């Protein structure tokens, strides 16, 4: 069955016939029957007069011959082999092609704006139509989201153009900004930033963001401020510039002028991109998102008092319970956030408990590695920890907007360094940085609306300001004899009850240490094909404790 949108002749073949005749023709065409037939078909297909068809065929030919390169007046003059002024005389035809949406102007804002420095590209919809040999279908353009994005890109290209005089850049960008001053994004930027050149810097950074990369500070200063570059560089590096103070620009890498990079902040991305901001947001340093489906299900065994607390926490975090709990807390004027501290000896299952709770309740984990969040650049650690909470709030916001979305868990694993008692700030810069990080976390915990879980091995050194902010404080100790029996049975189901009781009673091992022994047994099974007897199992348990300082219960 023939597609109703298909064209009855080969469009690309007709374009090739016309373009071959026009190339180097000096626009003096001796028409052949083949040429006339192809041109007549294209005039009807493009709905243009012949002169506009010629210009369009020239642009298309240049596109295919130069790997998608844009075409300007000079390139068209070379194609036709005529002076540039001759091509300029066809400006009205170019404007027609712009209005129809067949081509786009990479510099000018509006379709009717055509200048000698303009460069023209084929629109994606037009290109798709001629390649697929279908009727041309161009979506109506308006001043919506995509129009703002294309305008920002045009501004960026103009600002980055080393051959465009600064006065021309300023005039053209001012004209673009004026025509879009009622747009929500541009009006917000104008209100926040009074100086036009500061706004140019911001627009250039937004253009780089849309193109998928950060902005090099030195290069962007060159493009915008020229002679005042070093004065403005001081403002940026001292973080006193208006774009930093209004939270529109942030450093992604801060050093000297030559190696510093900046980008729009989360606030600026939200202004420009709305819901699409999440596609342009990099996670804070030292964090990763763990999906619940990627967590392997694992049986955990607790002491009875621990099990009751873990079950209460787990039950609270099931979605059907969490929403009414938070609603009731809000009504009573109480904090909605669920902050949890899991503390105790290493290897007792603190981190694994968080993973299993996340899997059971279907929640993502935003996992924070504290050592990676600390930066060698003084002052950057505070920014990193702020970004952790910014990223977390963004994830929560996304979850709220999704009917089936669930608030993720913010996990600070092995958080001893940030939960310990604050020190005298006179001790040095490192202590000042750690204290500043703690203050940020304390402030964020006060306004927490989600789920935050911290694990630590050193609760005795916990700062009292943190202690009162944790709703759940659950201590993990080495498992009881009963719990150890269950762990051994779950790991090595071929052990008989007497063997299990013997090792459970005689060795005070954590779940992590039992895992190590199970791994060794598994390796030996592969290497020798044998399983250990009771004596060998005891020997493995003894060697797991450094210095053989195992706690013995009874005799062996």
N, C-alpha and C positions, 0 to 999 in steps of 0.2 A: 504494500500500500504506500503511495507517495505521500510524504509529509506535506501538509498544506503550506508550511512556511518555506519549503524548498523553492529555489529559483530554477527556471527552465533552461538556463544557459550556465556555462562555467564562468563564474565571476572572476576568479584569479587569472584564468586564461585570457579573458577580455581585458583585464587590467594590464597584463603582460604585453598584449598587442599594442595598446595605446601607449604605455610607458616606453616600449622599445622605439616607437616612432618619434616620441617627444624627446628622448635622450639626445643631447647634443644638436638638437634641431634648430636652435635659435628662435624657436616658436614660429618657424615658417614651415608649415606642414603641407606636404603634397599628399593629399588624401587618397588612399587606395580604397577599394571596395571592402577589404577586410577591416581596415582601420575605421571607416565610416560606420560599418555594422557594429563593431565593438563599442565605439563611442556612443552610438545611439542607444545601445542596450544599457550602457553604464549611466548615461544621462537619466534614463528612466528609472534605473535601479537606485541611484543616489538621490534622485529628484533634485538635480542641479542643472545649471546651464553648462555649456561646453567648457568655458574657461575655468569654472570651479572644478569640473571633472578633471581637467588637465593638471591643475595644482594638486588635487587629491591623489592622482596617479603618481605624481612626482614624489609626494611625501611617502606613499605606500612603497614605491620602488626603493627609496632611500632606506626605509625601515628594514626591508628584507635583505638588501645588499650590505647593510652595516649592523647586523645583529641587534636590531631593535633600537638603534640610536635615534634621538630626536633630530628634527630637521628645522634649520633656521633659514633666513633669507639668503645667506651666503651659500648654503648647501643647495638650495633650490636654483640659485643662479648658476652654480657649477653644473647641476643636472641638465638644465635647459641650454647651457652655454650662452647666457645673456648677462648683461650688467645687472648688478643688484637692484638698481633703480627700476629696471624693467619689471622685476618680480614684485617690487613694492607697489607698482601700479595695479597689481592684482589683490590689493589689501581687502577690498570689499568681498571678493570671492573667499578669502581666508576667513573673514568674519562670518560669512554664511556657513562655512564648514564648522566653525566654533559653535555657532548657535544651534546647529543640528546635533552637536555632540559627537561628530565623527572624529574630531581632533581636540586635544586639550592644549591650553597655553600654559607653559611651565613657569611663566613669570607673572603675567597680568592676572588680575583677580576676576574680571568680568569677561564674558564672551566677546563683547564689542571692543575690548581694549587690545589693540595690536600695535606694537612698536618695533623698531628696527632691531632691538636686542632680543626679541622674543624667540622662543624655541617651541616647536609644535610636535606633539606626540599623538599617535593613534590611540583613541580610547579603547579600553579593553572590550567593551560591548561591540563596538564597530568591528574591531579586529576579529572577534569570535564569529561575527555574522559573515564576513567575507570568506573566512577560512572554512566555515561549515557550509558555505554556499546556501545561506538562508536569507530571508528577508531581514533588513536591518531593523533591529529593535534596540532603542536607546531609552533608558529610564530617565524620566524627567528629573532634573537636578533642582535642588532648592537649598536654602540656607540651613540645612539640618546638620547632623553630626558629621557626615562624610564631607560636606562642604567645608566645615570648620577645619577638619583634618587636612584637606587638600590645601586650604589657605595657609595653614601653619607650615606645611611642607614648602609651599612657594616662598613664604617669608624666609625660611631657613636657607633655601637655595640662593636667594637674592643676597642675604647677609653673608653667606660663605663665598660668594662670587668675587674673586680677587680683582677682576677686571672692571667691575661696576664701581663708579665713583661713589664715595660715601654720601654725597648730597643726593644722588639719584636713589640710593638705597633708602635713605631717610624719607624722601618724598613718596616713594612708592609704598613703603610699609605704612606710613602715616595714612595714606589714601585707603589702603586695605583695612586698616584698623578703624578708620572713621566710618566706612561703609558697613562695618560689622559691629559698631559700638552698642547696638541694642541686643546683640547676641549675649547670652548669659555668661559664657566664658570670658569674652573680651571685656564686657562691662565690669566683671568682677576683678579682672587684672588691672584695669584702668583705675578702679577705686582703691586697690591695695598699693599700687606703685605709681607715683605721680610722674617720675622722670621717664621720658620717652625712650632714652637709650637703655635704661635699666629694663624696660619692657622688651626692647629688641633682644637683649641678652636672654631674657626668659623665653621669648618666642623661639630663639635659636636652639635653646636647650630642649624645648618641647618638640621641635622638628627632629632633633637627633634622637629623642626618645621614640618617636613614631617610626624612625628609620632603624631602630633596634640597637642603638649604642649610646654610651655616655658621652658627655661633652668635655673635651680637653680644655682646662681653664685658660691656659695661655693663648691657645688658638682662638677661642671664643672672645676673649678680651681684645685680641688683635682685630677681629672682624667687626666688633661693635664700637670700641672706645678709641682705637687707633692711638693718637698722641697721648691720651690720658691713661693708657694701659697700666702703667706701674702704680699710679695713684689708686686706681680701682683694685689692682691686685692686692695692695695692702688691706683695703677694706674687706676683701673676700677672705684672705688668709687670717685676718684678725677676727673674722666672723662678725663684723659690724655693718656689712652691706645690707641694704634694705631687703634684698631678695632672700637673704638668710634669716633676717630678723622677722620677716613676715611669714616664714616657713613655706616659701615657694621653691627654694633651691636648697640642696644639701650636698655635702661632700660624700662621694663614694670611695674616694682615695684622697687623703690629704698629706701633702709633703711640702715641697717647695713649689714655686710657680710652674715649673716645667713638668712635674709628674703628678700634679693634682687633677682630679676629675670630679665633675659635678653632674647632678641630674635633678629633675623635678622631684619634689617630695611626694609622699603619699597624699597629702592634702591637694597639691597641684595636680597630681594624676587624677584624683577624684573630680576636680573641677573640669579638667579637659576631657576625660575619658568616661566618666560615670561608671556604669557597671563593667565596662571593658578594662578598667584600671587593673583588675586582677591579672590580666594577661601581660601587663607590662611591669609587674612588681617582682623584684628579686627578694628572696627570703633573707632575713637577718643572718649575719655571720654566725656560724656555729649552730645552726638550726636545721632540722629536717622534718618533713611531714611524713608520718607513718600511717598508712591506711589500715583500717581494722581487718580487712580481708587478707592482708599480707602477714598478719600475725598468726603463728602456728598455735593451735589450741593445746593447752598443757594443763594437766591436773596439778593443783597446788594443795598442800596440807598444812593446816595451822593449828596452834594451840587453841583450846576451846574459847578462851577469852578473846583471842585475836580473831577467831573465826566469826564471833558475834559482831565485832566492830566492822570487819571487812564486809560481811553480809549487809549490815546497815548502810554502809557507804555504797556498796554495789546496787542495792535496792533504790537508794536515793538518786542514783545516776541513770536509772532506766528512764527513758523519755516520758513514759506515761506518768511517772512520779515526779520527775524534776520540774516540769512546767508548773503543776499546781503548787509544788513546794515554793518555787521562786515567786509565784503570784502571791501566795499567802505572806511570805516574808516581806514583800514590797508593801502590801497592805498594812503590815504592822510597823513599817518604817525601819525594818532591819535589813542589813546587807544581803544581797541576793547571791553573791558569789559563794562557791563551795571551795574553800582552801583546805588542803589536806597535807599533813606531814607524816611521812612514813620513816621511822628511824629505827636504828638497831645495828647489830653486827653485820659485817659483809657476808654475802652469800645466803642470806636468810629469806630471799624472795621478794624484796621490796619493789625492785624495778619490774620483775616478772609479774607481780600482782597488778601493777598499773597496766601492763600490756594485756593481761587477761580480762581486766575490767573493761578496757577499751574495746576488746573484741566482743565481749558479751553484750555490751551496751551499744555497739555499732558506732563508736566515736573515733574520729581521727585523733592522732597525738601530734602536737607541735613539740618536738623533742629539742631541748636546749642543752648544748654542750658548753658549760661555763668557761672552760679553759679556752675554747675557740672564740667565745664572745669577748674575752679580754683582748685588747689591742695594744700593740707596741706604741701606737701614737697616743700621747697623753690627751685625755679628753674624749677619745674615740670610744672607750669602753662604755661610758655613760650613754653615748648615742646608740651603740649597738644594743644595749639593754632596753632603751626606749623603743627601738625598732622591733624588738621581740614582742613587746606588748602591742605596738601598732599593728604588726602582722597578725597577732592573735585576735585583736578586735575586728580586723578585716575578715578573718575566717569566721568569727562569730556572726558578723553582719551578713555574710554570704549564707550561712546556715539559717539565719532567721528569715531571710528573703525566700528561701526554698521551703515549700510546704512540707517536704519530708526531711529537711535539713536537721542535723543534730549538732549542738554546740561541741566543739572539739575540747580535748584535754591539753592544757599547757603543762608540760612536764619539765621541771628542773631536776635533772638527775645528778646525784652526788653533789648536792648543793651546799656542802660544808663551807665553801669559801664565801658565799654570799649570805649565809644565815648566822655566821658566828658573831660574837659580841663585837660591837664597834670599838675601834681603837682611838687613841688620842691622835687627832689630825696633825699634830706637830711632828709626828713620827716620820713624815715624808710624803712624797707625791703618790707613791703606791697606795699607802694607807688612805690618803685623801680620795683617790679614785675608788677604792673598795667601799669606803663610807658613802660616797656619792651614789654608787650603784645600789647599795642597800637602801638608801633613802628613796631612790626611784622605785624600787620594788615595794617598799612599805606603802608609798603613795598609791601605787597601782593596785595593791591588795585592798586598800580602802574602798576603791571604786570598782573592784572586780565584779563582773556580772556573769562570768563563766566558771570554768572548773580549773583550778590550779593545784597541781600535786608536786611536792618536793620530797626527794629522798635524801637522807643523810646518814652517815655512820657516827657522827659526833654530836648528838643532841645535847650533851652536857655543856657544850660551848654555845648553845643557842641564845641569841639576843632576846631579851624579854619582850621587846617591841614586836618581834615576829611571833612569839609564843601565843599571845592573845589573839592574833589575827588568823590562826589556824583553827578551823571549826572541828576537824578531826585530827587527833594526834595518836597515831597507832604505833606501838612499840613492837618490833620484830625481834624475837629471841631465837636462839637455836631450838629446833623442834623438840618436843617432848618424846619420850620413848614410844608412846603410842603413835605420834605423828611420823617418827622415823620409820617405824614398822610399815606404815602405809606408803611412805616414799620408796623404801627398798622394794616393796612388793610391786609398785607401779613401774619401777625401772627395770627390775629383774624378776619377771614373774615365774621363772623356773626355780628360784630359791625356795627351800621348804621353810615351814614356820619356825623350826628350831634355829636354823641358820640366821633367819631374819631377827629373831628375838635376841640372839647372842650378840650380833653386831650392834643392834639398836641399844641394848643395855650397856655395852662396854665402851662405846665411843660417842663422845659429844660432838657430832659433826653437823655442820649446816647443810642445807639442801644443795648449795653450790659445791661443797666438798664431796657430797655423795655423788653428784653428777660427774665430778672428776674421776672418781673410782669407777663408775659405770663406763666411762669412756675408755679407761685403761683395760677393763675387762673385755669390752667390745674389740679393741685393737688386738688383744691376745687371742681372742676367738678367731679372728681373721688370720693371724700369723701362725697359730699352733693348732687351731681347730679344737681347743680344749676350753672348758669352763673351770674356774677355780673351785677347790674344795674349801672347807671351813677354815683350815689353817692358812691357806693362801689369801682368803678373803680378809682374815684378821690382819695379815701382814700388810695388805693394801691399805687397810684403815689406819694402821699405825704410821705408815709412811706418808699419809696425807697431811699429818700435823707436823709442822717444822720442829725439829729437835725431838720428835716422838713424844711430845708433851701432851698426849691424849688424856682425856679424863676417863679414868677407869671406874666402872661400877661393878662390884663383885670381883670374881677371879676367873682367870682363863688358864 
